[in-house]
Amino acid sequence: MLMRRLGLLLLVLPCTAALGSAERNQQHLQMLSHYDGTVPAPAPLVHTDTYNPLFSTADHARTWSPNYPSPYSYERVEAKLAPACQWRKRPDGLYKKIDNCDNDQLFDVSVELTIKYAIIVPPKTGGVKAIGDSPAEDSPPPFVNSVTDGEGAPLPWNLFREDKQWYLHYKFSPPVEARAYYTVRIDFQLQQVLQGDEGENKYRASWLSEWNAPVKEMHITWA
Protein backbone atom coordinates (compact mmCIF):
# COMPACT_ATOMS: atom_id res chain seq x y z
CA MET A 1 0.00 0.00 0.00
CA LEU A 2 1.41 3.36 -1.08
CA MET A 3 1.01 5.92 1.68
CA ARG A 4 2.10 9.55 2.00
CA ARG A 5 4.08 10.11 5.22
CA LEU A 6 3.90 13.51 6.90
CA GLY A 7 6.62 12.69 9.44
CA LEU A 8 6.69 10.88 12.77
CA LEU A 9 4.35 12.30 15.36
CA LEU A 10 5.10 11.78 19.03
CA LEU A 11 2.64 12.80 21.72
CA VAL A 12 3.98 13.06 25.27
CA LEU A 13 1.04 13.95 27.42
CA PRO A 14 -0.01 13.85 31.10
CA CYS A 15 -2.94 11.64 32.00
CA THR A 16 -5.40 13.24 34.40
CA ALA A 17 -8.27 11.94 34.37
CA ALA A 18 -26.44 -1.09 8.23
CA LEU A 19 -27.01 1.82 6.05
CA GLY A 20 -30.08 4.05 5.99
CA SER A 21 -31.93 5.31 2.97
CA ALA A 22 -29.59 7.11 0.59
CA GLU A 23 -32.30 9.64 -0.16
CA ARG A 24 -32.89 10.46 3.52
CA ASN A 25 -29.35 10.18 4.81
CA GLN A 26 -27.31 11.37 1.84
CA GLN A 27 -24.75 13.94 2.87
CA HIS A 28 -25.39 17.39 1.42
CA LEU A 29 -22.34 17.95 -0.77
CA GLN A 30 -20.80 21.35 -1.30
CA MET A 31 -20.04 21.42 -4.99
CA LEU A 32 -16.73 22.78 -6.20
CA SER A 33 -16.87 25.11 -9.18
CA HIS A 34 -14.06 25.90 -11.59
CA TYR A 35 -13.71 29.24 -9.82
CA ASP A 36 -13.39 27.81 -6.31
CA GLY A 37 -10.05 29.16 -5.12
CA THR A 38 -9.48 26.49 -2.48
CA VAL A 39 -9.56 23.53 -4.87
CA PRO A 40 -7.99 24.21 -8.27
CA ALA A 41 -9.25 22.84 -11.55
CA PRO A 42 -7.56 19.61 -12.65
CA ALA A 43 -4.26 19.89 -14.49
CA PRO A 44 -3.15 17.36 -17.13
CA LEU A 45 -2.79 13.90 -15.56
CA VAL A 46 0.84 13.27 -16.49
CA HIS A 47 3.80 11.96 -14.54
CA THR A 48 6.20 14.68 -13.42
CA ASP A 49 8.85 14.91 -10.72
CA THR A 50 8.87 18.70 -10.50
CA TYR A 51 6.26 21.40 -10.10
CA ASN A 52 5.95 23.58 -13.18
CA PRO A 53 3.96 26.78 -12.44
CA LEU A 54 3.32 27.27 -16.15
CA PHE A 55 0.92 24.32 -16.20
CA SER A 56 -1.34 25.30 -13.33
CA THR A 57 -1.79 27.46 -10.24
CA ALA A 58 -0.01 27.81 -6.90
CA ASP A 59 -2.75 25.69 -5.33
CA HIS A 60 -1.60 22.69 -7.31
CA ALA A 61 1.78 22.89 -5.63
CA ARG A 62 0.06 22.03 -2.36
CA THR A 63 -1.70 19.04 -3.90
CA TRP A 64 1.29 17.69 -5.81
CA SER A 65 1.90 13.99 -6.22
CA PRO A 66 3.93 11.95 -8.75
CA ASN A 67 0.68 11.50 -10.68
CA TYR A 68 0.24 15.23 -11.07
CA PRO A 69 -1.98 16.54 -9.62
CA SER A 70 -3.50 14.44 -6.84
CA PRO A 71 -7.10 13.48 -7.73
CA TYR A 72 -8.17 14.52 -4.23
CA SER A 73 -6.77 16.08 -1.07
CA TYR A 74 -7.68 16.29 2.59
CA GLU A 75 -9.07 19.79 3.06
CA ARG A 76 -9.19 19.57 6.87
CA VAL A 77 -8.48 16.88 9.46
CA GLU A 78 -9.50 17.07 13.13
CA ALA A 79 -8.38 14.47 15.68
CA LYS A 80 -9.65 14.61 19.25
CA LEU A 81 -7.91 12.18 21.60
CA ALA A 82 -8.54 11.38 25.27
CA PRO A 83 -7.50 8.70 27.81
CA ALA A 84 -10.14 6.01 28.18
CA CYS A 85 -11.07 3.03 30.34
CA GLN A 86 -10.39 -0.44 29.02
CA TRP A 87 -13.43 -2.31 27.74
CA ARG A 88 -14.42 -5.32 29.86
CA LYS A 89 -14.60 -8.73 28.22
CA ARG A 90 -17.81 -10.60 29.01
CA PRO A 91 -18.19 -14.37 29.44
CA ASP A 92 -19.79 -14.61 25.98
CA GLY A 93 -16.62 -13.18 24.39
CA LEU A 94 -18.12 -9.77 23.63
CA TYR A 95 -16.83 -6.54 25.15
CA LYS A 96 -18.66 -4.01 27.29
CA LYS A 97 -17.70 -0.34 27.06
CA ILE A 98 -16.67 1.18 30.40
CA ASP A 99 -17.14 4.94 30.74
CA ASN A 100 -15.83 5.52 34.29
CA CYS A 101 -12.76 4.11 36.03
CA ASP A 102 -9.85 5.19 38.23
CA ASN A 103 -7.00 7.13 36.65
CA ASP A 104 -4.61 4.22 37.09
CA GLN A 105 -6.91 2.17 34.82
CA LEU A 106 -6.72 4.57 31.87
CA PHE A 107 -4.64 2.59 29.38
CA ASP A 108 -6.76 3.09 26.23
CA VAL A 109 -7.14 6.17 24.02
CA SER A 110 -10.45 7.23 22.48
CA VAL A 111 -10.33 9.06 19.14
CA GLU A 112 -12.83 11.18 17.25
CA LEU A 113 -11.43 11.65 13.75
CA THR A 114 -13.08 13.97 11.22
CA ILE A 115 -11.78 13.99 7.64
CA LYS A 116 -12.98 16.49 5.04
CA TYR A 117 -12.12 15.37 1.51
CA ALA A 118 -11.77 17.77 -1.42
CA ILE A 119 -12.49 15.58 -4.44
CA ILE A 120 -10.83 17.23 -7.43
CA VAL A 121 -11.07 14.49 -10.04
CA PRO A 122 -14.24 12.37 -9.56
CA PRO A 123 -15.55 9.80 -9.14
CA LYS A 124 -14.49 8.64 -5.66
CA THR A 125 -16.18 5.71 -3.98
CA GLY A 126 -14.47 5.58 -0.57
CA GLY A 127 -11.25 5.85 1.37
CA VAL A 128 -8.69 4.06 3.54
CA LYS A 129 -7.18 5.48 6.73
CA ALA A 130 -4.61 4.14 9.19
CA ILE A 131 -6.22 4.42 12.64
CA GLY A 132 -3.74 2.69 14.93
CA ASP A 133 -0.29 1.18 15.27
CA SER A 134 0.07 -2.61 15.41
CA PRO A 135 3.73 -3.46 16.12
CA ALA A 136 3.00 -7.16 16.69
CA GLU A 137 0.64 -9.60 14.99
CA ASP A 138 -1.19 -10.13 18.29
CA SER A 139 -1.63 -6.38 18.92
CA PRO A 140 -5.24 -5.82 20.06
CA PRO A 141 -7.42 -4.26 17.34
CA PRO A 142 -9.18 -0.92 17.80
CA PHE A 143 -12.82 -0.85 18.86
CA VAL A 144 -14.68 0.97 16.06
CA ASN A 145 -17.77 2.63 17.50
CA SER A 146 -19.09 4.33 14.36
CA VAL A 147 -18.20 5.46 10.84
CA THR A 148 -20.54 8.11 9.41
CA ASP A 149 -20.69 10.84 6.79
CA GLY A 150 -20.97 14.53 7.59
CA GLU A 151 -24.72 14.24 8.19
CA GLY A 152 -24.39 11.29 10.58
CA ALA A 153 -25.51 8.59 8.14
CA PRO A 154 -23.62 5.29 8.72
CA LEU A 155 -21.08 4.16 6.13
CA PRO A 156 -20.03 0.56 5.42
CA TRP A 157 -16.53 -0.24 6.65
CA ASN A 158 -14.07 -3.03 7.40
CA LEU A 159 -10.93 -3.18 9.56
CA PHE A 160 -7.68 -4.86 8.50
CA ARG A 161 -4.01 -5.03 9.55
CA GLU A 162 -1.13 -4.31 7.18
CA ASP A 163 2.51 -3.15 7.59
CA LYS A 164 2.23 -3.06 11.41
CA GLN A 165 -0.79 -0.75 11.38
CA TRP A 166 -4.56 -1.04 11.63
CA TYR A 167 -6.42 0.35 8.62
CA LEU A 168 -10.08 1.22 8.15
CA HIS A 169 -11.62 0.96 4.70
CA TYR A 170 -14.94 2.76 4.24
CA LYS A 171 -17.27 3.40 1.32
CA PHE A 172 -18.97 6.67 0.48
CA SER A 173 -22.74 6.38 0.30
CA PRO A 174 -23.49 7.19 -2.42
CA PRO A 175 -20.21 7.53 -4.35
CA VAL A 176 -19.20 11.09 -5.21
CA GLU A 177 -19.60 11.64 -8.96
CA ALA A 178 -18.68 15.36 -9.15
CA ARG A 179 -16.10 17.76 -7.77
CA ALA A 180 -17.20 18.23 -4.17
CA TYR A 181 -16.31 18.13 -0.49
CA TYR A 182 -17.15 14.97 1.46
CA THR A 183 -16.80 14.49 5.23
CA VAL A 184 -16.18 11.23 7.09
CA ARG A 185 -16.32 10.92 10.90
CA ILE A 186 -14.74 7.95 12.70
CA ASP A 187 -15.22 7.24 16.41
CA PHE A 188 -12.94 4.50 17.77
CA GLN A 189 -10.85 3.40 20.76
CA LEU A 190 -7.26 2.11 20.76
CA GLN A 191 -6.48 -0.62 23.27
CA GLN A 192 -3.54 -0.59 25.72
CA VAL A 193 -1.59 2.19 23.99
CA LEU A 194 -1.08 4.67 26.86
CA GLN A 195 2.27 3.99 28.52
CA GLY A 196 3.45 5.21 31.93
CA ASP A 197 1.54 6.14 35.08
CA GLU A 198 -0.57 9.00 36.46
CA GLY A 199 2.46 11.24 36.91
CA GLU A 200 4.06 10.83 33.48
CA ASN A 201 2.98 8.92 30.43
CA LYS A 202 3.21 8.96 26.67
CA TYR A 203 1.37 7.83 23.59
CA ARG A 204 2.85 7.36 20.13
CA ALA A 205 0.46 8.19 17.28
CA SER A 206 2.50 7.50 14.18
CA TRP A 207 -0.70 6.46 12.38
CA LEU A 208 -1.59 10.16 12.24
CA SER A 209 1.33 10.65 9.84
CA GLU A 210 -0.05 8.20 7.27
CA TRP A 211 -2.14 9.71 4.46
CA ASN A 212 -2.90 8.81 0.86
CA ALA A 213 -2.96 12.39 -0.43
CA PRO A 214 -1.84 15.89 0.62
CA VAL A 215 -3.26 17.28 3.88
CA LYS A 216 -3.95 21.02 3.78
CA GLU A 217 -4.92 21.55 7.44
CA MET A 218 -4.77 19.37 10.55
CA HIS A 219 -5.83 20.01 14.16
CA ILE A 220 -4.99 17.59 16.98
CA THR A 221 -6.33 18.05 20.52
CA TRP A 222 -5.95 16.04 23.70
CA ALA A 223 -8.92 16.20 26.09
Contacts in CASP RR format, 6 or more apart in sequence:
PFRMAT RR
TARGET T0000
AUTHOR 0000-0000-0000
METHOD contacts of the structure
MODEL  1
MLMRRLGLLLLVLPCTAALGSAERNQQHLQMLSHYDGTVPAPAPLVHTDT
YNPLFSTADHARTWSPNYPSPYSYERVEAKLAPACQWRKRPDGLYKKIDN
CDNDQLFDVSVELTIKYAIIVPPKTGGVKAIGDSPAEDSPPPFVNSVTDG
EGAPLPWNLFREDKQWYLHYKFSPPVEARAYYTVRIDFQLQQVLQGDEGE
NKYRASWLSEWNAPVKEMHITWA
1 128 0 8 1.000
1 162 0 8 1.000
1 163 0 8 1.000
1 167 0 8 1.000
2 212 0 8 1.000
3 130 0 8 1.000
3 210 0 8 1.000
3 211 0 8 1.000
3 212 0 8 1.000
4 65 0 8 1.000
4 210 0 8 1.000
4 211 0 8 1.000
4 212 0 8 1.000
4 213 0 8 1.000
4 214 0 8 1.000
5 209 0 8 1.000
5 210 0 8 1.000
5 211 0 8 1.000
6 208 0 8 1.000
6 209 0 8 1.000
6 210 0 8 1.000
6 211 0 8 1.000
6 215 0 8 1.000
7 209 0 8 1.000
8 206 0 8 1.000
8 209 0 8 1.000
9 204 0 8 1.000
9 205 0 8 1.000
9 206 0 8 1.000
9 208 0 8 1.000
9 209 0 8 1.000
9 220 0 8 1.000
10 202 0 8 1.000
10 204 0 8 1.000
10 205 0 8 1.000
11 81 0 8 1.000
11 202 0 8 1.000
11 203 0 8 1.000
11 204 0 8 1.000
11 205 0 8 1.000
11 220 0 8 1.000
11 222 0 8 1.000
12 202 0 8 1.000
12 203 0 8 1.000
13 201 0 8 1.000
13 202 0 8 1.000
13 203 0 8 1.000
13 222 0 8 1.000
14 199 0 8 1.000
14 200 0 8 1.000
14 201 0 8 1.000
15 83 0 8 1.000
15 103 0 8 1.000
15 106 0 8 1.000
15 194 0 8 1.000
15 196 0 8 1.000
15 198 0 8 1.000
15 199 0 8 1.000
15 201 0 8 1.000
16 103 0 8 1.000
16 198 0 8 1.000
17 82 0 8 1.000
17 83 0 8 1.000
17 103 0 8 1.000
17 106 0 8 1.000
18 154 0 8 1.000
19 25 0 8 1.000
19 153 0 8 1.000
19 154 0 8 1.000
19 155 0 8 1.000
19 156 0 8 1.000
19 173 0 8 1.000
20 153 0 8 1.000
20 154 0 8 1.000
22 173 0 8 1.000
22 174 0 8 1.000
25 149 0 8 1.000
25 151 0 8 1.000
25 152 0 8 1.000
25 153 0 8 1.000
25 154 0 8 1.000
25 173 0 8 1.000
26 151 0 8 1.000
26 153 0 8 1.000
26 173 0 8 1.000
26 174 0 8 1.000
27 149 0 8 1.000
27 150 0 8 1.000
27 151 0 8 1.000
27 152 0 8 1.000
27 153 0 8 1.000
27 182 0 8 1.000
27 183 0 8 1.000
28 151 0 8 1.000
29 176 0 8 1.000
29 178 0 8 1.000
29 180 0 8 1.000
29 181 0 8 1.000
29 182 0 8 1.000
30 180 0 8 1.000
30 181 0 8 1.000
31 178 0 8 1.000
31 179 0 8 1.000
31 180 0 8 1.000
32 39 0 8 1.000
32 118 0 8 1.000
32 119 0 8 1.000
32 120 0 8 1.000
32 179 0 8 1.000
32 180 0 8 1.000
32 181 0 8 1.000
33 179 0 8 1.000
34 41 0 8 1.000
37 59 0 8 1.000
38 59 0 8 1.000
38 75 0 8 1.000
38 118 0 8 1.000
39 59 0 8 1.000
39 73 0 8 1.000
39 75 0 8 1.000
39 118 0 8 1.000
39 120 0 8 1.000
39 179 0 8 1.000
40 56 0 8 1.000
40 57 0 8 1.000
40 59 0 8 1.000
40 60 0 8 1.000
40 63 0 8 1.000
40 69 0 8 1.000
40 120 0 8 1.000
42 69 0 8 1.000
42 71 0 8 1.000
42 120 0 8 1.000
42 121 0 8 1.000
43 55 0 8 1.000
43 56 0 8 1.000
43 60 0 8 1.000
43 68 0 8 1.000
43 69 0 8 1.000
44 55 0 8 1.000
44 68 0 8 1.000
45 67 0 8 1.000
45 68 0 8 1.000
45 121 0 8 1.000
46 68 0 8 1.000
47 66 0 8 1.000
47 67 0 8 1.000
47 68 0 8 1.000
48 66 0 8 1.000
48 68 0 8 1.000
49 66 0 8 1.000
51 60 0 8 1.000
51 61 0 8 1.000
51 64 0 8 1.000
51 68 0 8 1.000
53 61 0 8 1.000
56 69 0 8 1.000
60 68 0 8 1.000
60 69 0 8 1.000
62 73 0 8 1.000
62 214 0 8 1.000
62 216 0 8 1.000
63 69 0 8 1.000
63 70 0 8 1.000
63 73 0 8 1.000
63 120 0 8 1.000
63 213 0 8 1.000
63 214 0 8 1.000
63 216 0 8 1.000
64 70 0 8 1.000
64 214 0 8 1.000
65 213 0 8 1.000
65 214 0 8 1.000
69 120 0 8 1.000
70 120 0 8 1.000
70 213 0 8 1.000
70 214 0 8 1.000
71 119 0 8 1.000
71 120 0 8 1.000
71 121 0 8 1.000
71 124 0 8 1.000
71 213 0 8 1.000
72 117 0 8 1.000
72 118 0 8 1.000
72 119 0 8 1.000
72 120 0 8 1.000
72 121 0 8 1.000
72 124 0 8 1.000
72 213 0 8 1.000
73 117 0 8 1.000
73 118 0 8 1.000
73 120 0 8 1.000
73 213 0 8 1.000
73 214 0 8 1.000
73 215 0 8 1.000
73 216 0 8 1.000
74 115 0 8 1.000
74 116 0 8 1.000
74 117 0 8 1.000
74 118 0 8 1.000
74 211 0 8 1.000
74 213 0 8 1.000
74 214 0 8 1.000
74 215 0 8 1.000
74 216 0 8 1.000
74 218 0 8 1.000
75 116 0 8 1.000
75 117 0 8 1.000
75 118 0 8 1.000
75 181 0 8 1.000
75 216 0 8 1.000
75 217 0 8 1.000
76 114 0 8 1.000
76 116 0 8 1.000
76 216 0 8 1.000
76 217 0 8 1.000
76 218 0 8 1.000
76 219 0 8 1.000
77 113 0 8 1.000
77 114 0 8 1.000
77 115 0 8 1.000
77 116 0 8 1.000
77 215 0 8 1.000
77 217 0 8 1.000
77 218 0 8 1.000
77 219 0 8 1.000
78 112 0 8 1.000
78 113 0 8 1.000
78 114 0 8 1.000
78 218 0 8 1.000
78 219 0 8 1.000
78 220 0 8 1.000
78 221 0 8 1.000
79 111 0 8 1.000
79 112 0 8 1.000
79 113 0 8 1.000
79 114 0 8 1.000
79 208 0 8 1.000
79 218 0 8 1.000
79 219 0 8 1.000
79 220 0 8 1.000
79 221 0 8 1.000
80 111 0 8 1.000
80 112 0 8 1.000
80 113 0 8 1.000
80 221 0 8 1.000
80 223 0 8 1.000
81 109 0 8 1.000
81 110 0 8 1.000
81 111 0 8 1.000
81 203 0 8 1.000
81 205 0 8 1.000
81 220 0 8 1.000
81 221 0 8 1.000
81 222 0 8 1.000
81 223 0 8 1.000
82 109 0 8 1.000
82 110 0 8 1.000
82 222 0 8 1.000
82 223 0 8 1.000
83 106 0 8 1.000
83 108 0 8 1.000
83 109 0 8 1.000
83 110 0 8 1.000
83 194 0 8 1.000
84 106 0 8 1.000
84 108 0 8 1.000
84 109 0 8 1.000
84 110 0 8 1.000
84 189 0 8 1.000
85 98 0 8 1.000
85 99 0 8 1.000
85 100 0 8 1.000
85 101 0 8 1.000
85 105 0 8 1.000
85 106 0 8 1.000
85 108 0 8 1.000
86 98 0 8 1.000
86 101 0 8 1.000
86 105 0 8 1.000
86 107 0 8 1.000
86 108 0 8 1.000
86 191 0 8 1.000
86 192 0 8 1.000
87 95 0 8 1.000
87 96 0 8 1.000
87 97 0 8 1.000
87 98 0 8 1.000
87 108 0 8 1.000
87 143 0 8 1.000
87 189 0 8 1.000
87 191 0 8 1.000
88 95 0 8 1.000
88 96 0 8 1.000
88 98 0 8 1.000
89 95 0 8 1.000
89 96 0 8 1.000
90 96 0 8 1.000
95 143 0 8 1.000
97 143 0 8 1.000
103 198 0 8 1.000
104 197 0 8 1.000
104 198 0 8 1.000
106 194 0 8 1.000
107 191 0 8 1.000
107 192 0 8 1.000
107 193 0 8 1.000
107 194 0 8 1.000
108 189 0 8 1.000
108 190 0 8 1.000
108 191 0 8 1.000
108 192 0 8 1.000
108 193 0 8 1.000
108 194 0 8 1.000
109 189 0 8 1.000
109 190 0 8 1.000
109 193 0 8 1.000
109 194 0 8 1.000
109 203 0 8 1.000
110 187 0 8 1.000
110 188 0 8 1.000
110 189 0 8 1.000
110 190 0 8 1.000
111 131 0 8 1.000
111 186 0 8 1.000
111 187 0 8 1.000
111 188 0 8 1.000
111 189 0 8 1.000
111 190 0 8 1.000
112 185 0 8 1.000
112 186 0 8 1.000
112 187 0 8 1.000
113 129 0 8 1.000
113 131 0 8 1.000
113 185 0 8 1.000
113 186 0 8 1.000
113 187 0 8 1.000
113 188 0 8 1.000
114 183 0 8 1.000
114 184 0 8 1.000
114 185 0 8 1.000
114 186 0 8 1.000
115 129 0 8 1.000
115 183 0 8 1.000
115 184 0 8 1.000
115 185 0 8 1.000
115 186 0 8 1.000
116 181 0 8 1.000
116 182 0 8 1.000
116 183 0 8 1.000
117 124 0 8 1.000
117 176 0 8 1.000
117 181 0 8 1.000
117 182 0 8 1.000
117 183 0 8 1.000
117 184 0 8 1.000
118 181 0 8 1.000
118 216 0 8 1.000
119 176 0 8 1.000
119 178 0 8 1.000
119 179 0 8 1.000
119 180 0 8 1.000
119 181 0 8 1.000
119 182 0 8 1.000
120 179 0 8 1.000
121 179 0 8 1.000
122 176 0 8 1.000
122 177 0 8 1.000
122 178 0 8 1.000
122 179 0 8 1.000
122 180 0 8 1.000
123 175 0 8 1.000
123 176 0 8 1.000
123 177 0 8 1.000
124 172 0 8 1.000
124 175 0 8 1.000
124 176 0 8 1.000
124 182 0 8 1.000
125 171 0 8 1.000
125 172 0 8 1.000
125 175 0 8 1.000
125 176 0 8 1.000
126 169 0 8 1.000
126 170 0 8 1.000
126 171 0 8 1.000
126 172 0 8 1.000
126 175 0 8 1.000
127 169 0 8 1.000
127 170 0 8 1.000
127 171 0 8 1.000
127 172 0 8 1.000
127 184 0 8 1.000
127 212 0 8 1.000
128 167 0 8 1.000
128 168 0 8 1.000
128 169 0 8 1.000
128 170 0 8 1.000
128 212 0 8 1.000
129 167 0 8 1.000
129 168 0 8 1.000
129 170 0 8 1.000
129 186 0 8 1.000
129 210 0 8 1.000
129 211 0 8 1.000
130 165 0 8 1.000
130 166 0 8 1.000
130 167 0 8 1.000
130 207 0 8 1.000
130 210 0 8 1.000
131 142 0 8 1.000
131 144 0 8 1.000
131 166 0 8 1.000
131 167 0 8 1.000
131 168 0 8 1.000
131 186 0 8 1.000
131 188 0 8 1.000
131 190 0 8 1.000
131 207 0 8 1.000
132 142 0 8 1.000
132 165 0 8 1.000
132 166 0 8 1.000
132 190 0 8 1.000
132 193 0 8 1.000
132 205 0 8 1.000
132 207 0 8 1.000
133 139 0 8 1.000
133 164 0 8 1.000
133 165 0 8 1.000
133 166 0 8 1.000
133 193 0 8 1.000
133 204 0 8 1.000
133 205 0 8 1.000
133 206 0 8 1.000
133 207 0 8 1.000
134 141 0 8 1.000
134 161 0 8 1.000
134 164 0 8 1.000
134 165 0 8 1.000
134 166 0 8 1.000
135 164 0 8 1.000
137 161 0 8 1.000
139 161 0 8 1.000
139 166 0 8 1.000
140 191 0 8 1.000
140 192 0 8 1.000
141 159 0 8 1.000
141 161 0 8 1.000
141 166 0 8 1.000
141 191 0 8 1.000
142 159 0 8 1.000
142 166 0 8 1.000
142 188 0 8 1.000
142 189 0 8 1.000
142 190 0 8 1.000
142 191 0 8 1.000
143 188 0 8 1.000
143 189 0 8 1.000
143 191 0 8 1.000
144 157 0 8 1.000
144 159 0 8 1.000
144 168 0 8 1.000
144 186 0 8 1.000
144 187 0 8 1.000
144 188 0 8 1.000
145 187 0 8 1.000
145 188 0 8 1.000
145 189 0 8 1.000
146 154 0 8 1.000
146 185 0 8 1.000
146 186 0 8 1.000
146 187 0 8 1.000
147 154 0 8 1.000
147 155 0 8 1.000
147 157 0 8 1.000
147 168 0 8 1.000
147 170 0 8 1.000
147 184 0 8 1.000
147 185 0 8 1.000
147 186 0 8 1.000
147 187 0 8 1.000
148 154 0 8 1.000
148 155 0 8 1.000
148 184 0 8 1.000
148 185 0 8 1.000
149 155 0 8 1.000
149 172 0 8 1.000
149 173 0 8 1.000
149 182 0 8 1.000
149 183 0 8 1.000
149 184 0 8 1.000
149 185 0 8 1.000
150 183 0 8 1.000
150 184 0 8 1.000
150 185 0 8 1.000
152 185 0 8 1.000
153 173 0 8 1.000
155 170 0 8 1.000
155 171 0 8 1.000
155 172 0 8 1.000
155 173 0 8 1.000
155 184 0 8 1.000
156 170 0 8 1.000
156 171 0 8 1.000
156 173 0 8 1.000
157 168 0 8 1.000
157 169 0 8 1.000
157 170 0 8 1.000
157 171 0 8 1.000
158 168 0 8 1.000
158 169 0 8 1.000
159 166 0 8 1.000
159 167 0 8 1.000
159 168 0 8 1.000
159 169 0 8 1.000
160 166 0 8 1.000
160 167 0 8 1.000
160 169 0 8 1.000
161 167 0 8 1.000
165 207 0 8 1.000
165 210 0 8 1.000
166 207 0 8 1.000
168 186 0 8 1.000
168 188 0 8 1.000
170 184 0 8 1.000
170 186 0 8 1.000
172 182 0 8 1.000
172 184 0 8 1.000
176 182 0 8 1.000
193 203 0 8 1.000
193 204 0 8 1.000
194 201 0 8 1.000
194 202 0 8 1.000
194 203 0 8 1.000
195 201 0 8 1.000
195 202 0 8 1.000
195 203 0 8 1.000
196 202 0 8 1.000
208 220 0 8 1.000
END
